[in-house]
Amino acid sequence: MKSLADRIEEYLRYLIERSESKTLQMQRTELAETFGCVPSQITYVLSTRFTIEEGFITESRRGGKGYIRIRQIDSSPDRINRGYNQREALAIIENLWREGFLDEGEAELLKCLLNRHVLGLTDHERHLLRGRMLRAVYDLLGDNKG
């Protein structure tokens, strides 16, 4: 029998897969009511099952008008080689900070370095360079986790 966390994850992945943009936005309380659980259970599933390593960027806002947004990103070698625009790169850095992989100073430094004005170059070249830089960050974080 599947655990509640497994069922929530399966449901969210299904909704994301059906989405053309591979993005899901909904209210945390609404989702908690659907599964008959507390909102913190939803938070747990998001923080453990929808991580940057799993290819997701999660954003949330708590409170009455709060929401969760889950965006599936492609962090495969092919995607890294195609690169990331500035908005995507900054969202990845922000998520790494929220997940505790980076401290605030490291995140701010990386955001600065990934900025289009700092990188210069053409759009395509900037996207590729950001992809290589983010791959280096992932590799470094992966080495430091184990």
QUIQUIWO-V599275 format. One record per residue. N is the residue number from 1. RES is the residue in three letters. PHI is phi in degrees with one decimal (999 if undefined). BURIAL is I if it has 24 or more other ideal C-beta (glycine too) atoms within 12 Angstrom, else O. D_FIRST is the distance of its C-alpha to the first C-alpha in Angstrom with 2 decimals. Layout:
BEGIN
n=N res=RES phi=PHI burial=BURIAL d_first=D_FIRST
n=N res=RES phi=PHI burial=BURIAL d_first=D_FIRST
END
This chain:
BEGIN
n=1 res=MET phi=999 burial=O d_first=0.00
n=2 res=LYS phi=-75.2 burial=O d_first=3.79
n=3 res=SER phi=-75.7 burial=O d_first=6.56
n=4 res=LEU phi=-60.1 burial=O d_first=9.51
n=5 res=ALA phi=-60.4 burial=O d_first=11.60
n=6 res=ASP phi=-62.8 burial=O d_first=9.65
n=7 res=ARG phi=-67.1 burial=O d_first=9.88
n=8 res=ILE phi=-64.2 burial=I d_first=13.47
n=9 res=GLU phi=-59.1 burial=I d_first=14.37
n=10 res=GLU phi=-59.3 burial=O d_first=13.36
n=11 res=TYR phi=-62.9 burial=I d_first=15.37
n=12 res=LEU phi=-64.1 burial=I d_first=18.26
n=13 res=ARG phi=-62.3 burial=I d_first=18.52
n=14 res=TYR phi=-61.5 burial=O d_first=18.69
n=15 res=LEU phi=-64.4 burial=I d_first=21.44
n=16 res=ILE phi=-65.4 burial=I d_first=23.28
n=17 res=GLU phi=-61.4 burial=O d_first=23.32
n=18 res=ARG phi=-74.6 burial=O d_first=24.80
n=19 res=SER phi=-78.8 burial=O d_first=27.40
n=20 res=GLU phi=-61.7 burial=O d_first=30.67
n=21 res=SER phi=-88.2 burial=O d_first=31.42
n=22 res=LYS phi=58.6 burial=O d_first=27.96
n=23 res=THR phi=-130.1 burial=I d_first=28.15
n=24 res=LEU phi=-130.4 burial=I d_first=26.20
n=25 res=GLN phi=-133.4 burial=O d_first=27.74
n=26 res=MET phi=-157.9 burial=I d_first=26.48
n=27 res=GLN phi=-81.9 burial=O d_first=26.73
n=28 res=ARG phi=-60.4 burial=I d_first=24.31
n=29 res=THR phi=-66.0 burial=I d_first=24.64
n=30 res=GLU phi=-61.7 burial=O d_first=23.98
n=31 res=LEU phi=-65.6 burial=I d_first=20.68
n=32 res=ALA phi=-61.9 burial=I d_first=19.78
n=33 res=GLU phi=-64.1 burial=O d_first=20.76
n=34 res=THR phi=-58.1 burial=O d_first=18.65
n=35 res=PHE phi=-99.9 burial=I d_first=15.46
n=36 res=GLY phi=61.6 burial=O d_first=17.05
n=37 res=CYS phi=-134.5 burial=O d_first=17.35
n=38 res=VAL phi=-85.9 burial=O d_first=20.43
n=39 res=PRO phi=-57.0 burial=I d_first=22.10
n=40 res=SER phi=-64.3 burial=O d_first=21.82
n=41 res=GLN phi=-66.4 burial=I d_first=18.03
n=42 res=ILE phi=-65.1 burial=I d_first=19.10
n=43 res=THR phi=-58.6 burial=I d_first=21.77
n=44 res=TYR phi=-59.3 burial=O d_first=19.43
n=45 res=VAL phi=-61.7 burial=I d_first=17.37
n=46 res=LEU phi=-61.9 burial=I d_first=20.77
n=47 res=SER phi=-76.8 burial=I d_first=22.30
n=48 res=THR phi=-107.6 burial=O d_first=19.67
n=49 res=ARG phi=-113.9 burial=I d_first=18.30
n=50 res=PHE phi=-123.6 burial=I d_first=21.42
n=51 res=THR phi=-96.7 burial=I d_first=24.13
n=52 res=ILE phi=-61.6 burial=I d_first=27.38
n=53 res=GLU phi=-65.6 burial=O d_first=26.25
n=54 res=GLU phi=-85.9 burial=I d_first=23.42
n=55 res=GLY phi=92.3 burial=I d_first=26.15
n=56 res=PHE phi=-130.8 burial=I d_first=25.86
n=57 res=ILE phi=-114.6 burial=I d_first=28.35
n=58 res=THR phi=-114.5 burial=I d_first=27.18
n=59 res=GLU phi=-131.9 burial=I d_first=29.63
n=60 res=SER phi=-151.0 burial=I d_first=29.28
n=61 res=ARG phi=-134.3 burial=O d_first=31.63
n=62 res=ARG phi=-87.2 burial=O d_first=30.86
n=63 res=GLY phi=107.8 burial=O d_first=32.48
n=64 res=GLY phi=-57.3 burial=O d_first=33.06
n=65 res=LYS phi=-99.8 burial=O d_first=33.72
n=66 res=GLY phi=-68.1 burial=O d_first=31.26
n=67 res=TYR phi=-149.5 burial=I d_first=29.07
n=68 res=ILE phi=-122.7 burial=I d_first=26.77
n=69 res=ARG phi=-131.1 burial=I d_first=27.77
n=70 res=ILE phi=-120.8 burial=I d_first=25.84
n=71 res=ARG phi=-123.0 burial=I d_first=27.89
n=72 res=GLN phi=-82.8 burial=I d_first=26.82
n=73 res=ILE phi=-116.2 burial=I d_first=29.63
n=74 res=ASP phi=-99.0 burial=O d_first=30.51
n=75 res=SER phi=-107.7 burial=I d_first=31.34
n=76 res=SER phi=-69.1 burial=O d_first=31.72
n=77 res=PRO phi=-54.2 burial=O d_first=35.08
n=78 res=ASP phi=-62.9 burial=O d_first=36.28
n=79 res=ARG phi=-67.7 burial=O d_first=35.63
n=80 res=ILE phi=-56.9 burial=I d_first=37.23
n=81 res=ASN phi=-68.8 burial=O d_first=40.18
n=82 res=ARG phi=-80.0 burial=O d_first=40.50
n=83 res=GLY phi=93.1 burial=I d_first=40.44
n=84 res=TYR phi=-132.7 burial=I d_first=39.60
n=85 res=ASN phi=-77.5 burial=I d_first=41.77
n=86 res=GLN phi=-62.3 burial=I d_first=42.67
n=87 res=ARG phi=-60.8 burial=O d_first=40.23
n=88 res=GLU phi=-63.9 burial=I d_first=37.25
n=89 res=ALA phi=-62.9 burial=I d_first=38.49
n=90 res=LEU phi=-66.1 burial=I d_first=39.04
n=91 res=ALA phi=-65.3 burial=I d_first=35.55
n=92 res=ILE phi=-64.6 burial=I d_first=34.11
n=93 res=ILE phi=-62.4 burial=I d_first=36.40
n=94 res=GLU phi=-59.5 burial=I d_first=35.54
n=95 res=ASN phi=-67.4 burial=I d_first=31.81
n=96 res=LEU phi=-61.8 burial=I d_first=32.53
n=97 res=TRP phi=-67.2 burial=I d_first=34.58
n=98 res=ARG phi=-60.0 burial=I d_first=31.96
n=99 res=GLU phi=-80.3 burial=I d_first=29.35
n=100 res=GLY phi=87.1 burial=O d_first=31.94
n=101 res=PHE phi=-78.4 burial=I d_first=32.84
n=102 res=LEU phi=-127.6 burial=I d_first=36.36
n=103 res=ASP phi=-86.3 burial=O d_first=38.59
n=104 res=GLU phi=-61.4 burial=O d_first=40.54
n=105 res=GLY phi=-64.7 burial=O d_first=43.67
n=106 res=GLU phi=-62.9 burial=O d_first=41.98
n=107 res=ALA phi=-63.0 burial=I d_first=40.29
n=108 res=GLU phi=-64.2 burial=O d_first=43.63
n=109 res=LEU phi=-62.1 burial=O d_first=45.44
n=110 res=LEU phi=-64.3 burial=I d_first=43.09
n=111 res=LYS phi=-58.6 burial=I d_first=43.33
n=112 res=CYS phi=-62.8 burial=O d_first=47.09
n=113 res=LEU phi=-68.0 burial=I d_first=47.16
n=114 res=LEU phi=-87.9 burial=I d_first=45.01
n=115 res=ASN phi=-66.6 burial=O d_first=47.30
n=116 res=ARG phi=-58.4 burial=O d_first=49.15
n=117 res=HIS phi=-72.9 burial=O d_first=52.47
n=118 res=VAL phi=-77.6 burial=O d_first=52.03
n=119 res=LEU phi=-73.2 burial=I d_first=50.86
n=120 res=GLY phi=65.2 burial=O d_first=53.53
n=121 res=LEU phi=64.2 burial=O d_first=53.39
n=122 res=THR phi=-81.8 burial=O d_first=52.41
n=123 res=ASP phi=-53.4 burial=O d_first=49.10
n=124 res=HIS phi=-60.2 burial=O d_first=47.78
n=125 res=GLU phi=-64.5 burial=O d_first=48.96
n=126 res=ARG phi=-62.4 burial=I d_first=47.46
n=127 res=HIS phi=-59.5 burial=I d_first=44.04
n=128 res=LEU phi=-64.2 burial=O d_first=44.20
n=129 res=LEU phi=-64.2 burial=I d_first=45.43
n=130 res=ARG phi=-60.2 burial=I d_first=42.65
n=131 res=GLY phi=-60.3 burial=I d_first=40.11
n=132 res=ARG phi=-66.6 burial=I d_first=41.74
n=133 res=MET phi=-66.5 burial=I d_first=41.99
n=134 res=LEU phi=-66.8 burial=I d_first=38.32
n=135 res=ARG phi=-61.4 burial=I d_first=37.37
n=136 res=ALA phi=-63.3 burial=O d_first=39.59
n=137 res=VAL phi=-64.7 burial=I d_first=37.90
n=138 res=TYR phi=-58.2 burial=I d_first=34.40
n=139 res=ASP phi=-61.9 burial=O d_first=35.81
n=140 res=LEU phi=-63.8 burial=O d_first=37.43
n=141 res=LEU phi=-63.9 burial=I d_first=34.40
n=142 res=GLY phi=-63.3 burial=O d_first=32.29
n=143 res=ASP phi=-66.6 burial=O d_first=35.00
n=144 res=ASN phi=-80.5 burial=O d_first=35.11
n=145 res=LYS phi=-76.5 burial=O d_first=31.36
n=146 res=GLY phi=-86.4 burial=O d_first=31.18
END
